[in-house]
Amino acid sequence: MNKDNHSPRMKAMYVQRSEKNPVVKLGPDIKAKIGMQLRQIYGEIVDQGVPDRFVEIIKRLDDPNYEGR
């Protein structure tokens, strides 16, 4: 892939390029946006809680009298 075919924004992000491992430098605005999106997704997952079937499995694992099959 030729580096000259990239948009101006992509050209600005490339610091160094090798055939196998391009190195990309992200600006602070892009890092902030990614961070906000990750926090939002993580928050939604945490808000879902633990499914009841997992709670039951964990209770059985913690029970010293339970004999798993």
Distance bins in CASP14 RR format, pairs under 12 A and 6 or more apart:
PFRMAT RR
TARGET T0000
AUTHOR 0000-0000-0000
RMODE 2
METHOD distances of the structure
MODEL  1
1 10 0 0 0 0 0 1 0 0 0 0 0
1 14 0 0 0 0 0 1 0 0 0 0 0
1 17 0 0 0 0 1 0 0 0 0 0 0
1 19 0 0 0 0 1 0 0 0 0 0 0
1 22 0 0 0 0 1 0 0 0 0 0 0
2 10 0 0 0 0 0 1 0 0 0 0 0
2 11 0 0 0 0 0 1 0 0 0 0 0
2 14 0 0 0 0 0 1 0 0 0 0 0
2 17 0 0 0 0 0 1 0 0 0 0 0
2 19 0 0 0 0 0 1 0 0 0 0 0
3 10 0 0 0 0 1 0 0 0 0 0 0
3 11 1 0 0 1 0 0 0 0 0 0 0
3 12 0 0 0 0 0 1 0 0 0 0 0
3 13 0 0 0 0 0 1 0 0 0 0 0
3 14 1 0 0 1 0 0 0 0 0 0 0
3 15 0 0 0 0 0 1 0 0 0 0 0
3 16 0 0 0 0 0 1 0 0 0 0 0
3 17 1 0 0 1 0 0 0 0 0 0 0
3 18 0 0 0 0 0 1 0 0 0 0 0
3 19 0 0 0 0 0 1 0 0 0 0 0
3 22 0 0 0 0 1 0 0 0 0 0 0
3 24 0 0 0 0 0 1 0 0 0 0 0
4 10 0 0 0 0 0 1 0 0 0 0 0
4 11 0 0 0 0 1 0 0 0 0 0 0
4 14 0 0 0 0 0 1 0 0 0 0 0
4 17 0 0 0 0 0 1 0 0 0 0 0
5 11 0 0 0 0 1 0 0 0 0 0 0
5 14 0 0 0 0 0 1 0 0 0 0 0
6 12 0 0 0 0 1 0 0 0 0 0 0
6 13 0 0 0 0 1 0 0 0 0 0 0
6 14 1 0 0 1 0 0 0 0 0 0 0
6 17 0 0 0 0 0 1 0 0 0 0 0
6 22 0 0 0 0 0 1 0 0 0 0 0
6 24 0 0 0 0 0 1 0 0 0 0 0
7 13 0 0 0 0 1 0 0 0 0 0 0
7 14 0 0 0 0 0 1 0 0 0 0 0
8 14 0 0 0 0 0 1 0 0 0 0 0
9 24 0 0 0 0 0 1 0 0 0 0 0
9 26 0 0 0 0 0 1 0 0 0 0 0
9 27 0 0 0 0 0 1 0 0 0 0 0
9 29 0 0 0 0 0 1 0 0 0 0 0
9 30 0 0 0 0 1 0 0 0 0 0 0
10 17 0 0 0 0 0 1 0 0 0 0 0
10 22 0 0 0 0 0 1 0 0 0 0 0
10 24 0 0 0 0 1 0 0 0 0 0 0
10 25 0 0 0 0 0 1 0 0 0 0 0
10 26 0 0 0 0 0 1 0 0 0 0 0
10 30 0 0 0 0 0 1 0 0 0 0 0
11 17 0 0 0 0 0 1 0 0 0 0 0
11 22 0 0 0 0 0 1 0 0 0 0 0
11 24 0 0 0 0 0 1 0 0 0 0 0
11 25 0 0 0 0 0 1 0 0 0 0 0
12 24 0 0 0 0 0 1 0 0 0 0 0
12 25 0 0 0 0 1 0 0 0 0 0 0
12 26 0 0 0 0 0 1 0 0 0 0 0
12 27 0 0 0 0 1 0 0 0 0 0 0
12 30 0 0 0 0 0 1 0 0 0 0 0
13 22 0 0 0 0 1 0 0 0 0 0 0
13 23 0 0 0 0 1 0 0 0 0 0 0
13 24 1 0 1 0 0 0 0 0 0 0 0
13 25 1 0 1 0 0 0 0 0 0 0 0
13 26 1 0 0 1 0 0 0 0 0 0 0
13 27 1 0 0 1 0 0 0 0 0 0 0
13 29 0 0 0 0 0 1 0 0 0 0 0
13 30 0 0 0 0 1 0 0 0 0 0 0
13 31 0 0 0 0 0 1 0 0 0 0 0
14 21 0 0 0 0 0 1 0 0 0 0 0
14 22 1 0 0 1 0 0 0 0 0 0 0
14 23 1 0 0 1 0 0 0 0 0 0 0
14 24 1 0 0 1 0 0 0 0 0 0 0
14 25 1 0 0 1 0 0 0 0 0 0 0
14 26 0 0 0 0 0 1 0 0 0 0 0
15 21 0 0 0 0 0 1 0 0 0 0 0
15 22 0 0 0 0 1 0 0 0 0 0 0
15 23 1 0 1 0 0 0 0 0 0 0 0
15 24 1 0 0 1 0 0 0 0 0 0 0
15 25 1 0 1 0 0 0 0 0 0 0 0
15 26 0 0 0 0 0 1 0 0 0 0 0
15 27 0 0 0 0 0 1 0 0 0 0 0
16 22 1 0 0 1 0 0 0 0 0 0 0
16 23 1 0 1 0 0 0 0 0 0 0 0
16 24 0 0 0 0 1 0 0 0 0 0 0
16 25 0 0 0 0 1 0 0 0 0 0 0
17 23 1 0 0 1 0 0 0 0 0 0 0
17 24 0 0 0 0 1 0 0 0 0 0 0
17 25 0 0 0 0 0 1 0 0 0 0 0
24 30 0 0 0 0 1 0 0 0 0 0 0
24 31 0 0 0 0 0 1 0 0 0 0 0
25 31 0 0 0 0 0 1 0 0 0 0 0
26 32 0 0 0 0 1 0 0 0 0 0 0
26 33 0 0 0 0 1 0 0 0 0 0 0
26 34 1 0 0 1 0 0 0 0 0 0 0
26 35 0 0 0 0 0 1 0 0 0 0 0
27 33 0 0 0 0 1 0 0 0 0 0 0
27 34 0 0 0 0 0 1 0 0 0 0 0
28 34 0 0 0 0 0 1 0 0 0 0 0
28 35 0 0 0 0 0 1 0 0 0 0 0
29 35 0 0 0 0 0 1 0 0 0 0 0
29 36 0 0 0 0 0 1 0 0 0 0 0
30 36 0 0 0 0 0 1 0 0 0 0 0
30 37 0 0 0 0 0 1 0 0 0 0 0
31 37 0 0 0 0 0 1 0 0 0 0 0
31 38 0 0 0 0 0 1 0 0 0 0 0
32 38 0 0 0 0 0 1 0 0 0 0 0
32 39 0 0 0 0 0 1 0 0 0 0 0
33 39 0 0 0 0 0 1 0 0 0 0 0
33 40 0 0 0 0 0 1 0 0 0 0 0
34 40 0 0 0 0 0 1 0 0 0 0 0
34 41 0 0 0 0 0 1 0 0 0 0 0
35 41 0 0 0 0 1 0 0 0 0 0 0
35 42 0 0 0 0 1 0 0 0 0 0 0
36 42 0 0 0 0 0 1 0 0 0 0 0
36 43 0 0 0 0 0 1 0 0 0 0 0
37 43 0 0 0 0 0 1 0 0 0 0 0
37 44 0 0 0 0 0 1 0 0 0 0 0
38 44 0 0 0 0 0 1 0 0 0 0 0
38 45 0 0 0 0 0 1 0 0 0 0 0
39 45 0 0 0 0 0 1 0 0 0 0 0
39 46 0 0 0 0 0 1 0 0 0 0 0
40 46 0 0 0 0 0 1 0 0 0 0 0
40 47 0 0 0 0 0 1 0 0 0 0 0
41 47 0 0 0 0 0 1 0 0 0 0 0
41 48 0 0 0 0 0 1 0 0 0 0 0
42 48 0 0 0 0 0 1 0 0 0 0 0
43 49 0 0 0 0 0 1 0 0 0 0 0
48 54 0 0 0 0 0 1 0 0 0 0 0
49 55 0 0 0 0 1 0 0 0 0 0 0
50 56 0 0 0 0 0 1 0 0 0 0 0
50 57 0 0 0 0 1 0 0 0 0 0 0
50 58 0 0 0 0 1 0 0 0 0 0 0
50 59 0 0 0 0 0 1 0 0 0 0 0
51 57 0 0 0 0 1 0 0 0 0 0 0
51 58 0 0 0 0 0 1 0 0 0 0 0
52 58 0 0 0 0 0 1 0 0 0 0 0
52 59 0 0 0 0 0 1 0 0 0 0 0
53 59 0 0 0 0 0 1 0 0 0 0 0
53 60 0 0 0 0 0 1 0 0 0 0 0
54 60 0 0 0 0 0 1 0 0 0 0 0
54 61 0 0 0 0 0 1 0 0 0 0 0
55 61 0 0 0 0 0 1 0 0 0 0 0
55 62 0 0 0 0 0 1 0 0 0 0 0
56 62 0 0 0 0 0 1 0 0 0 0 0
56 63 0 0 0 0 0 1 0 0 0 0 0
56 66 0 0 0 0 0 1 0 0 0 0 0
57 63 0 0 0 0 0 1 0 0 0 0 0
57 66 0 0 0 0 0 1 0 0 0 0 0
57 68 0 0 0 0 0 1 0 0 0 0 0
58 66 0 0 0 0 0 1 0 0 0 0 0
59 65 0 0 0 0 0 1 0 0 0 0 0
59 66 0 0 0 0 1 0 0 0 0 0 0
60 66 1 0 1 0 0 0 0 0 0 0 0
60 67 0 0 0 0 1 0 0 0 0 0 0
60 68 1 0 0 1 0 0 0 0 0 0 0
60 69 0 0 0 0 0 1 0 0 0 0 0
61 67 0 0 0 0 0 1 0 0 0 0 0
61 68 0 0 0 0 1 0 0 0 0 0 0
END
